[in-house]
Amino acid sequence: MVFWVPLIAYAAVILLTALSFARQPAPRRLVDLARALLRYINLFPVGLMGLWGALGHIVFPAQSAAAIGWATSPFQTEVGLANLGMGLAGVIAAFWRDWGFRAAVAVMMAGFLGGAGINHMVEIAKTGNLAAGNAGPILYTDLLTPLLLVILLALTYRSDRAARP
């Protein structure tokens, strides 16, 4: 599962963004595409994967630790609760188009996921840990998700901030 969930999440992002963008009236603008991508990245890689991570670390800690190539730890409950908060924030950000809220979610994801991605690379370099939960697709999504959120927020900054009263 740890191998496929990140791939499925990004496949859903691409599919739903394409459908959403295709249904928009002409003229279609880059900012419209950026908004659609932002919505679905918040919904799937941030929101639903965050909730999935919470479930794994809280309810199935031994399996989650094994998938990452680590020993089970009491800290997994805390990681799971952090995932729960981020997952809920991602789902809210998908449906509540407030630029500031989405920016806060992006900052949170940059700290958590970006840090996790860097930690995965350190683990690979230090220990050769190539477990699917450490060196598989999750490594790439840990780095890609916050980067995309920041880029998309930059692309939508002017139009979304100008729309506020």
C-alpha positions in Angstrom: 0.0 0.0 0.0 2.7 2.4 0.9 4.1 2.1 -2.6 0.7 2.7 -4.4 -1.1 5.3 -2.4 1.1 8.2 -3.4 0.9 7.2 -7.0 -2.9 6.9 -6.9 -3.2 10.2 -5.1 -1.2 12.0 -7.8 -3.1 10.1 -10.6 -6.3 11.5 -9.0 -4.9 15.0 -9.0 -4.0 14.8 -12.7 -7.3 13.3 -13.7 -9.6 15.6 -11.7 -7.6 18.7 -12.6 -7.9 17.8 -16.3 -11.6 17.2 -16.0 -12.1 20.4 -14.0 -10.0 22.5 -16.3 -11.7 21.1 -19.4 -15.2 22.0 -18.0 -14.3 25.6 -17.4 -15.6 28.1 -20.0 -13.2 29.7 -22.4 -10.9 31.5 -22.1 -9.0 29.1 -19.9 -6.1 30.8 -18.1 -3.0 29.6 -16.4 -4.4 30.8 -13.0 -7.5 28.6 -13.5 -5.2 25.6 -14.0 -3.1 26.5 -11.0 -6.3 26.8 -8.8 -7.6 23.4 -9.9 -4.2 21.8 -9.2 -4.0 23.6 -5.8 -7.5 22.2 -4.9 -6.7 18.6 -5.8 -3.2 18.6 -4.3 -4.7 19.8 -1.1 -7.5 17.2 -1.3 -5.4 14.1 -2.2 -1.7 14.3 -1.4 -2.2 16.6 1.6 -5.7 15.8 2.8 -6.4 12.1 2.1 -2.8 11.0 2.3 -2.5 12.8 5.6 -5.6 11.0 7.0 -4.2 7.7 5.6 -0.9 8.4 7.3 -2.8 9.1 10.6 -4.6 5.8 10.3 -1.4 3.9 9.6 0.7 5.4 12.4 -2.1 5.4 15.0 -4.0 2.2 14.3 -1.3 0.1 12.5 2.0 1.3 14.0 4.0 -1.9 13.5 3.0 -2.2 9.8 3.8 1.5 9.3 7.2 1.3 10.9 8.0 -1.9 8.9 7.1 -0.2 5.7 9.5 2.7 6.5 12.2 0.3 7.6 12.1 1.5 11.2 11.4 -0.1 14.6 8.0 0.6 16.1 8.1 3.7 18.4 5.7 5.5 20.8 6.4 8.6 18.7 4.3 7.2 15.9 1.2 8.2 17.8 2.4 11.8 17.7 3.3 11.6 14.0 -0.1 10.1 13.4 -1.8 12.9 15.2 0.3 15.5 13.2 -0.8 13.7 10.1 -4.4 13.9 11.3 -4.2 17.6 11.7 -2.5 18.1 8.3 -5.0 15.8 6.6 -8.0 17.7 8.0 -6.3 21.0 7.0 -5.7 19.8 3.5 -9.4 18.7 3.1 -10.5 22.1 4.3 -8.1 23.9 2.0 -9.4 21.9 -1.0 -12.9 23.3 -0.5 -12.2 26.7 1.2 -10.5 28.9 -1.3 -8.9 31.3 1.1 -5.4 32.1 -0.1 -4.0 32.7 3.4 -5.4 29.4 4.8 -3.9 27.6 1.8 -0.6 29.4 2.3 -0.6 28.3 6.0 -1.2 24.7 4.9 1.7 24.9 2.4 4.1 26.2 5.1 3.0 23.4 7.4 3.5 20.8 4.6 6.9 22.3 3.7 8.1 21.8 7.2 6.7 18.4 7.8 6.8 16.7 4.3 9.9 18.6 3.2 11.6 17.6 6.4 10.5 14.0 6.1 11.8 13.9 2.5 15.2 15.2 3.6 15.2 12.7 6.5 14.4 9.9 4.0 17.4 10.9 1.9 19.6 11.0 5.0 18.4 7.5 6.0 19.2 6.2 2.5 22.7 7.7 2.6 23.5 6.6 6.2 21.9 3.2 6.4 21.0 2.2 2.8 17.3 2.0 3.9 15.5 1.4 0.6 12.2 0.3 2.2 9.1 1.4 0.1 8.0 3.8 2.8 11.5 5.4 2.9 12.8 5.3 -0.7 9.7 4.6 -2.8 7.1 7.1 -4.2 6.6 8.6 -0.8 10.1 10.1 -0.9 9.2 11.9 -4.1 5.8 13.1 -3.0 7.3 14.3 0.3 9.5 16.7 -1.7 7.1 17.4 -4.6 4.0 18.2 -2.7 5.3 21.3 -0.7 7.2 22.5 -3.8 4.1 22.4 -6.0 1.9 24.1 -3.3 4.4 27.0 -3.0 4.6 27.4 -6.8 0.8 27.2 -7.3 0.3 29.7 -4.5 2.7 32.1 -6.1 0.8 31.7 -9.4 -2.5 32.5 -7.7 -1.3 35.2 -5.4 -2.4 38.3 -7.3 -5.8 37.1 -8.4 -6.8 35.4 -5.2 -5.5 38.2 -2.9 -7.1 40.9 -5.1 -10.5 39.1 -4.9 -10.6 39.7 -1.1 -12.5 42.7 0.2 
